[in-house]
Amino acid sequence: MNIQQLLVERFTSALNILGFTDAPVPVAKNTKKGFGEYQFNGAMGLAKKLKQNPRDIAQQIIDAVDISDMASTLEIAGPGFINIHINNMWLSAQLSAVLSDKRLGIDIVPAKNVVVDYSAPNLAKEMHVGHLRSTIIGDAVVRCLAFLGHNVIRQNHMGDWGTQFGMLLAHLQDKLAQDQVAETALSDLEDFYREAKVRFDNEEGFADTARQYVVRLQGGDKECLALWKNFIDVSISHSEDIYKTLGVSLSRQDVMGESAYNDDLATVVSILKEKGIAQEDAGAQVVFLQELADKNGKPAVYIVQKSGGGYLYATTDLAAIRHRSSVLQADRTLIFTDARQALHFKQTEMVARKANFMQPDEAYQHCPFGMMLGKDNKPFKTRTGGTVKLIDLLDEAVERAEKLVLGRKPDIDPQQLAQMKSTLGIGAVKYADLSKNRTTDYVFDWNAMLSFEGNTAPYLQYAYTRIQSIFEKAKFDPAAHAQSTIEMSIEQDAEKALCLHLLQCQNALELVAIEATPHILCTYLYELASLYMRFYEACPILKDDVSRQSKHTRLSLCVLTASTLKLGLDLLGIGTMQKM
């Protein structure tokens, strides 16, 4: 349910009755206590256009709008704001309906084919902290899109091609010749890459051998391709281990490496040349983008083929657009990479649209994100200044969570500890990232992210377990409760505030889906947990003097709060626990 959308529909109908068919319908949540829960702000704009008194226009709208079932009062404030006080009886009815709905009142939206390109590690190296944001932000958006009913096609655009593979394959061949198996040789990709690079730079003849492997690989040599596939298979397994630890929904079937587009690269360049979009310049094939010219009028340069005949990321990304549009039938494509690539994707979209590689109404959305910083406000590094392996970061998160749990419950059952430390540690790392606007940089802080206070995963996980403890104390079955015939009765301010927020979940999810910004869902969940804590303090649930109807209503609010917290955290890829 989207209360805001319901109100927009009612006010739209009223404006049509009054003949204001093209007027905007600005309905927003009211942030001022005592002035209603929502506000319509369109009267002033209409009044200016019609040269009439805005309060008179507001009164005409109030007289025309059919909203008596939803609102107890409509009042004009200030120069023409219409404050909307939601009816408690209507809220009680909605609460009852949502309680028996497995989707918590969240409607399926009109489905689109949405291609989401995220994570995208380079298979020549292990995943590091630089891959964290793309992986978890993309996965949270994917989960929200799918839950709302979209057909989501995950595309993990892995770097599995290029000249560096000649060096790696030559080194791997020597390892296998020494009777090592690929899994053992590649157990540490960073070490393997470093060894190969040292040989390439220093060992006589090795660089020539590596270049020969590149030629053989690009020429389709069977033996070389088999070696390459072996390398790729083991490398993907490394990524799969990370995804499993992170609780990310990507699988091997979602991998669409750069190599998948090789056969289309020559066609891409040929089409661009035939259409006069690309032209030769110093032996290379170049697109000059006058739309992005500098202050001196010099156009931006977008190279699609090097002078030696080689292709670039630009060529591969154009081929990916062709594949996603024609084969995957994408209505919308989302690509999650760091902000430094924003210009590249802007140029890529411009060239693709000039070449008609995508449909005119097809959306192409680069979703840039900021950097993860250390406490020194510099890119997050190891103490020695090196790149932090992602697996090392996650292992440390689990270790820190274990110490935290043991500090609070030293006699905890080992099996419960094993689950709790992983759920807490991994959840804390993910939520600390997801709760920040993806377009900004953020400072990585262990103490802040593992805190049980503030906008953190442990705070939300604790709020969930606190509700479970109420159910346990009351010997209460939430599933059976949903079948109860007792009427709801929202009466207290804290009950109303919590109920209203519960009914606004759809709005938060739709914003995440539209803007590709999971922090909106994080903010919603944090506000939900905070409202629940206020409700819990203000509205007794299990005391003897609480009426049967009030107890039923308050337990219903507990059920829906717990279910919504769990759903929201699930959509963020974060686990919950029954006890903490």
C-alpha positions in Angstrom: 0.0 0.0 0.0 1.1 3.5 -0.8 -0.9 6.0 1.2 0.7 8.9 -0.6 -0.3 7.5 -4.0 -3.9 6.9 -2.8 -4.1 10.6 -1.8 -2.6 11.7 -5.1 -5.3 9.7 -6.9 -8.1 11.3 -4.8 -6.8 14.8 -5.3 -6.2 14.2 -9.0 -9.9 13.2 -9.4 -10.9 16.4 -7.5 -8.8 18.6 -9.7 -10.3 17.0 -12.8 -13.8 17.7 -11.5 -12.8 21.4 -11.1 -11.4 21.5 -14.6 -7.7 21.7 -13.5 -6.8 18.6 -15.6 -3.1 19.5 -16.1 -2.4 20.7 -12.6 0.4 19.1 -10.6 -0.7 17.1 -7.5 2.0 17.7 -4.8 1.1 15.5 -1.8 3.8 15.0 0.8 4.2 13.7 4.3 3.7 16.5 6.9 6.7 16.9 9.2 5.1 19.3 11.7 3.4 17.6 14.6 -0.3 18.6 15.0 -0.8 19.6 11.4 -1.9 16.3 10.1 0.0 13.4 8.6 0.0 14.6 4.9 -0.3 17.9 3.1 -1.5 19.0 -0.3 0.5 21.9 -1.6 -1.0 22.6 -5.0 -3.4 25.4 -4.3 -0.8 28.2 -4.4 0.4 27.3 -7.9 -3.1 27.1 -9.2 -4.0 30.4 -7.6 -1.0 32.1 -9.2 -1.9 30.8 -12.6 -5.6 31.8 -12.2 -4.8 35.0 -10.4 -7.1 34.0 -7.5 -6.9 33.8 -3.7 -5.0 30.5 -2.9 -7.2 29.9 0.2 -10.3 30.1 -2.0 -8.8 27.6 -4.4 -7.9 25.3 -1.5 -11.5 25.4 -0.2 -12.8 24.5 -3.7 -10.4 21.5 -3.7 -11.6 20.4 -0.2 -15.2 20.7 -1.4 -14.5 18.5 -4.4 -12.2 15.8 -3.0 -13.8 12.5 -1.9 -11.6 11.5 1.0 -14.0 11.2 4.0 -13.2 7.5 4.4 -9.4 8.2 4.7 -9.3 11.5 6.5 -11.0 12.7 9.6 -10.2 16.4 8.9 -9.0 18.6 6.1 -7.9 22.1 7.0 -6.5 25.0 5.3 -3.3 26.4 6.8 -1.1 29.4 5.9 -1.4 30.7 2.3 -3.3 27.7 1.1 -1.7 24.4 2.4 -4.3 21.6 2.9 -3.4 19.6 6.0 -4.8 16.0 5.9 -5.5 14.2 9.2 -5.8 10.5 8.6 -8.8 8.8 10.1 -7.9 6.3 12.9 -10.8 4.0 12.0 -9.5 3.8 8.4 -6.0 3.1 9.7 -7.3 0.3 11.9 -9.0 -1.3 8.9 -5.8 -1.0 6.9 -3.8 -2.6 9.7 -6.2 -5.5 9.8 -6.0 -6.0 6.1 -2.2 -5.9 6.0 -1.9 -8.3 8.9 -3.4 -11.1 6.9 -1.4 -10.3 3.7 1.8 -12.3 3.2 3.2 -9.3 1.2 2.5 -6.9 4.1 0.2 -4.8 1.9 3.0 -4.2 -0.6 1.5 -4.3 -4.2 3.1 -5.7 -7.3 4.0 -3.0 -9.7 3.8 -3.2 -13.6 6.7 -5.4 -14.5 9.7 -4.3 -16.6 12.7 -6.2 -17.8 15.5 -4.6 -15.7 19.1 -5.6 -16.4 21.4 -4.9 -13.5 25.2 -4.9 -14.0 27.0 -5.1 -10.7 30.0 -6.5 -8.7 32.2 -7.0 -11.9 35.5 -8.2 -10.3 38.6 -8.7 -12.5 39.2 -12.4 -12.6 42.9 -11.9 -12.7 42.9 -10.8 -9.1 41.0 -11.5 -5.8 38.1 -9.3 -4.9 39.1 -6.4 -2.7 37.3 -3.6 -0.8 36.9 -1.7 -4.0 34.3 -4.3 -5.1 32.3 -4.1 -1.9 30.0 -1.2 -2.8 29.2 -2.3 -6.3 28.4 -5.8 -5.0 26.1 -5.0 -2.1 24.4 -1.9 -3.4 23.6 -3.6 -6.6 22.3 -6.7 -4.8 20.1 -4.7 -2.5 18.5 -2.8 -5.5 18.1 -6.1 -7.3 16.2 -7.6 -4.4 13.9 -4.6 -4.1 13.2 -4.6 -7.8 12.4 -8.4 -7.8 10.2 -8.1 -4.7 8.1 -5.3 -6.4 7.5 -7.7 -9.3 10.1 -6.7 -12.0 11.8 -9.3 -14.1 15.4 -8.7 -13.0 18.3 -10.0 -15.1 21.6 -10.0 -13.2 24.7 -9.4 -15.2 28.1 -9.8 -13.6 30.4 -8.1 -16.1 33.6 -9.8 -15.0 36.9 -8.9 -16.4 38.0 -12.2 -18.0 39.8 -11.1 -21.1 42.8 -8.9 -22.1 46.5 -8.9 -22.6 47.2 -9.7 -18.9 45.8 -13.2 -19.4 48.7 -14.1 -21.7 51.1 -13.5 -18.7 48.8 -15.4 -16.3 48.2 -18.4 -18.6 51.9 -18.8 -19.4 52.6 -18.9 -15.6 49.7 -21.3 -15.0 51.0 -23.6 -17.7 54.4 -23.8 -16.0 52.7 -24.5 -12.7 50.7 -27.4 -14.2 53.8 -28.7 -15.9 55.2 -29.0 -12.4 52.3 -31.3 -11.5 50.4 -28.7 -9.5 46.6 -28.6 -9.9 45.0 -25.4 -10.9 43.1 -25.0 -7.7 46.3 -25.2 -5.7 48.2 -22.9 -8.0 45.5 -20.3 -7.9 44.6 -20.6 -4.2 45.9 -17.1 -3.7 45.2 -15.1 -6.8 47.1 -12.1 -5.5 50.3 -14.1 -5.0 49.8 -15.8 -8.4 49.4 -12.5 -10.2 52.4 -11.1 -8.4 54.6 -14.1 -9.3 53.5 -13.8 -13.0 54.2 -10.1 -13.1 57.7 -10.5 -11.6 58.5 -13.2 -14.2 57.1 -10.9 -17.0 59.3 -8.0 -15.9 62.4 -9.9 -15.1 62.6 -13.4 -16.6 64.3 -13.6 -20.0 61.9 -15.0 -22.6 58.8 -15.1 -20.4 57.4 -11.8 -21.8 57.6 -13.2 -25.3 55.9 -16.4 -24.2 53.2 -14.4 -22.6 52.6 -12.4 -25.8 52.4 -15.7 -27.8 49.7 -16.9 -25.4 47.7 -13.7 -26.0 47.8 -14.3 -29.8 46.9 -18.0 -29.3 44.0 -17.1 -27.0 42.6 -14.4 -29.2 43.0 -16.7 -32.2 40.9 -19.4 -30.6 43.7 -22.0 -29.9 42.0 -25.0 -28.3 44.8 -25.8 -25.8 45.1 -22.1 -24.8 41.3 -21.7 -24.5 41.1 -24.8 -22.3 43.8 -23.4 -20.0 42.0 -20.0 -19.9 38.7 -21.7 -19.0 40.5 -23.6 -16.2 41.8 -20.3 -14.9 38.3 -18.6 -15.2 36.6 -21.5 -13.5 38.8 -21.4 -10.4 38.7 -17.6 -10.3 34.9 -17.5 -10.4 34.9 -20.0 -7.5 36.9 -17.4 -5.4 34.2 -14.8 -6.2 31.4 -17.3 -5.3 32.9 -17.9 -1.9 32.8 -14.1 -1.3 29.2 -13.9 -2.4 28.2 -16.7 -0.1 29.9 -15.1 2.8 28.3 -11.7 2.0 24.9 -13.2 1.4 24.8 -11.8 -2.1 22.4 -13.4 -4.6 24.8 -13.5 -7.6 25.6 -16.9 -9.0 27.8 -18.4 -11.7 24.8 -18.3 -14.1 24.8 -14.5 -13.8 28.4 -14.1 -15.1 28.6 -12.3 -18.4 32.3 -11.7 -18.8 33.9 -9.3 -21.3 34.8 -12.4 -23.4 31.2 -13.0 -24.1 31.1 -10.0 -26.4 34.2 -10.8 -28.5 32.3 -12.0 -31.5 30.3 -8.8 -31.7 33.2 -6.2 -31.4 34.1 -6.1 -35.1 30.4 -5.7 -35.9 30.0 -2.8 -33.4 32.9 -0.9 -35.0 31.7 -1.7 -38.6 28.2 -0.3 -37.8 29.7 2.9 -36.3 31.8 3.4 -39.4 29.0 2.7 -41.8 26.7 5.2 -40.1 29.5 7.8 -40.1 29.6 7.9 -36.3 33.2 6.7 -36.0 36.0 7.9 -38.2 39.7 7.1 -38.6 42.1 9.3 -36.7 45.8 8.4 -36.4 45.0 4.8 -37.4 42.4 4.4 -34.6 38.6 4.4 -35.0 37.2 7.4 -33.0 33.8 9.0 -32.3 34.1 12.7 -31.8 31.3 13.9 -29.4 30.7 17.6 -30.1 28.0 17.5 -27.4 30.7 17.2 -24.8 33.1 19.7 -26.3 35.4 21.6 -24.0 35.3 25.4 -23.6 37.5 25.8 -26.7 35.0 23.8 -28.8 37.2 20.7 -29.0 35.0 17.6 -29.0 35.3 14.8 -26.6 37.2 11.8 -28.0 35.7 8.3 -27.6 38.0 5.6 -29.1 36.3 2.3 -30.2 39.3 0.6 -31.8 43.0 1.2 -31.3 45.4 1.8 -34.1 46.8 -1.7 -33.9 43.3 -3.1 -34.3 42.7 -3.9 -30.6 39.4 -3.2 -28.9 38.7 -1.3 -25.6 36.3 -1.3 -22.7 34.2 1.2 -24.8 33.8 -1.4 -27.6 32.8 -4.1 -25.1 30.3 -1.9 -23.3 28.7 -1.0 -26.6 28.4 -4.7 -27.5 26.9 -5.2 -24.0 24.2 -2.6 -24.8 23.4 -4.3 -28.1 23.0 -7.7 -26.3 20.9 -6.3 -23.5 18.6 -4.5 -25.8 18.1 -7.1 -28.6 18.6 -10.4 -26.7 17.6 -9.6 -23.1 14.9 -7.1 -24.2 15.8 -4.7 -21.5 13.4 -1.9 -20.7 16.0 -0.5 -18.3 19.6 -1.1 -17.5 21.4 -0.2 -14.2 25.2 -0.2 -14.0 26.9 0.1 -10.6 30.5 1.3 -10.7 32.5 4.0 -8.9 31.9 7.6 -9.8 35.2 7.9 -11.7 33.6 6.1 -14.6 30.7 8.4 -14.9 32.0 10.2 -18.0 32.8 6.9 -19.8 29.2 5.7 -19.3 27.7 9.0 -20.4 29.8 8.9 -23.6 28.9 5.2 -24.1 25.2 5.9 -23.9 25.5 8.9 -26.3 27.3 6.7 -28.9 24.9 3.8 -28.4 21.8 6.0 -29.0 23.4 7.6 -32.1 23.9 4.1 -33.5 20.4 2.9 -32.4 21.9 0.1 -30.3 19.0 0.5 -27.9 15.4 1.4 -28.1 14.5 5.1 -27.9 12.4 4.6 -24.7 15.0 2.2 -23.1 16.4 3.6 -19.9 20.2 3.4 -19.4 21.2 4.4 -15.9 24.7 4.6 -14.6 24.6 4.4 -10.8 27.9 5.8 -9.5 29.0 5.5 -5.9 31.6 7.2 -3.7 34.7 5.8 -2.1 35.2 3.9 1.1 37.6 5.9 3.2 39.7 5.2 6.3 39.6 7.4 9.4 42.3 9.6 7.8 39.8 10.4 5.0 42.0 8.7 2.4 41.1 5.5 0.4 40.7 2.5 2.8 44.0 0.6 2.9 45.9 -1.9 5.1 48.2 -0.6 7.8 51.1 -1.1 5.4 49.3 0.9 2.6 48.2 -2.1 0.5 44.9 -3.1 -0.9 42.6 -4.8 1.6 41.3 -8.2 0.4 37.6 -8.4 0.7 37.7 -11.8 2.4 40.1 -10.5 5.0 37.8 -7.6 5.8 34.8 -9.9 6.2 36.8 -12.3 8.4 37.8 -9.4 10.6 34.1 -8.3 10.8 33.1 -11.8 12.1 36.0 -11.8 14.6 35.1 -8.4 16.0 31.4 -9.4 16.2 32.4 -12.6 18.1 34.3 -10.5 20.7 31.3 -8.2 21.0 28.9 -11.1 21.6 31.2 -12.8 24.1 31.6 -9.5 26.0 27.8 -9.4 26.5 27.1 -13.1 26.8 30.3 -15.0 27.8 28.3 -18.3 28.4 26.6 -18.3 25.0 26.0 -21.6 23.3 28.8 -22.2 20.7 26.3 -23.0 17.9 24.3 -19.8 18.6 27.6 -17.9 18.7 28.6 -19.2 15.3 25.4 -18.0 13.7 25.3 -14.7 15.7 28.8 -13.6 15.0 28.4 -14.0 11.2 25.0 -12.4 11.1 26.1 -9.5 13.2 29.5 -9.0 11.6 28.6 -9.3 8.0 25.3 -7.4 8.5 27.2 -4.5 10.2 29.6 -4.1 7.3 26.9 -4.2 4.7 24.5 -1.9 6.5 27.2 0.7 7.3 27.7 1.0 3.5 24.1 0.7 2.4 22.8 3.3 4.9 25.0 6.0 3.3 23.8 7.7 0.1 25.6 5.8 -2.6 26.8 9.0 -4.3 28.9 10.1 -1.4 32.2 8.9 0.2 32.0 7.4 3.6 34.4 6.7 6.5 34.8 3.0 7.4 34.6 2.8 11.2 34.4 -0.6 13.1 33.2 0.9 16.3 30.3 2.8 14.7 29.1 0.0 12.5 29.0 -2.6 15.4 27.2 -0.3 17.8 23.8 -1.3 19.2 22.9 2.4 19.2 22.0 4.6 16.2 21.4 3.8 12.6 23.2 0.4 12.5 22.5 -3.2 11.6 22.9 -4.3 15.3 20.3 -1.8 16.4 17.8 -3.0 13.9 18.6 -6.7 14.6 18.2 -6.1 18.3 14.8 -4.3 17.7 13.6 -7.5 15.8 14.8 -9.8 18.6 13.2 -7.6 21.2 9.8 -8.2 19.6 10.4 -11.9 19.4 11.1 -11.9 23.2 7.7 -10.3 23.7 6.1 -13.1 21.7 8.0 -15.7 23.7 7.0 -14.2 27.0 3.3 -14.0 26.0 3.4 -17.6 24.5 2.1 -15.9 21.4 1.8 -17.3 17.8 2.0 -14.5 15.2 0.6 -16.8 12.5 -2.5 -17.7 14.4 -2.9 -14.1 15.5 -3.5 -13.1 11.8 -6.7 -15.2 11.8 -8.2 -13.5 14.8 -11.7 -11.9 14.3 -11.1 -9.2 17.0 -11.4 -5.7 15.6 -8.4 -3.3 15.5 -8.6 0.0 17.3 -5.8 2.6 16.8 -6.2 5.2 19.6 -2.9 6.4 21.0 -0.6 8.8 19.2 2.3 6.3 19.4 0.1 3.6 17.9 -1.0 5.9 15.0 2.6 7.0 14.2 3.8 3.4 14.1 0.9 2.2 12.0 1.3 5.1 9.5 4.9 4.3 9.1 4.2 0.6 8.6 1.8 1.5 5.8 4.5 3.6 4.1 6.9 0.7 3.3 5.8 0.5 -0.3 6.7 4.1 -0.9 10.2 3.5 0.4 10.7 0.4 -1.7 9.5 2.2 -4.9 11.9 5.0 -4.3 14.8 2.5 -3.9 13.7 0.9 -7.2 13.5 4.2 -9.0 16.6 5.9 -7.7 18.7 2.8 -7.0 19.5 4.2 -3.5 19.2 1.5 -0.8 19.9 4.2 2.0 16.2 5.2 1.6 15.2 1.7 2.8 17.8 1.9 5.6 16.4 5.2 6.8 12.8 3.8 6.7 13.8 0.8 8.8 15.7 2.9 11.3 12.7 5.2 11.7 10.5 2.2 12.1 12.6 0.7 14.8 12.7 4.1 16.6 9.0 4.5 16.4 8.5 1.0 17.7 10.7 1.8 20.7 8.6 4.9 21.5 5.4 2.8 21.0 6.7 0.1 23.3 7.4 2.7 26.1 4.1 4.5 25.7 1.7 1.6 25.1 1.7 -1.4 27.5 1.1 -4.7 25.7 1.0 -7.5 28.2 -0.2 -5.7 31.4 -3.3 -7.0 33.1 -5.2 -3.7 32.8 -4.8 -3.5 29.0 -8.2 -4.2 27.3 -8.6 -7.2 25.0 -9.0 -5.0 21.9 -6.0 -2.8 22.8 -3.8 -5.9 23.4 -4.9 -7.4 20.1 -4.1 -4.1 18.3 -0.7 -3.7 19.9 0.3 -7.2 19.3 -0.7 -6.7 15.7 1.6 -3.7 15.5 4.3 -5.9 17.0 3.8 -8.6 14.4 3.8 -6.1 11.5 6.9 -4.3 12.8 8.8 -7.5 13.2 7.7 -8.7 9.7 8.6 -5.4 8.1 12.0 -5.2 9.8 12.7 -8.8 8.6 11.5 -8.1 5.1 13.5 -4.8 4.9 16.7 -6.4 6.2 16.2 -9.4 3.9 16.0 -7.0 0.9 19.2 -5.4 2.0 20.8 -8.9 2.2 21.1 -8.8 6.0 20.1 -11.6 8.3 18.0 -11.5 11.5 18.1 -13.7 14.7 15.4 -14.9 17.1 17.6 -14.1 20.1 20.6 -11.9 20.8 
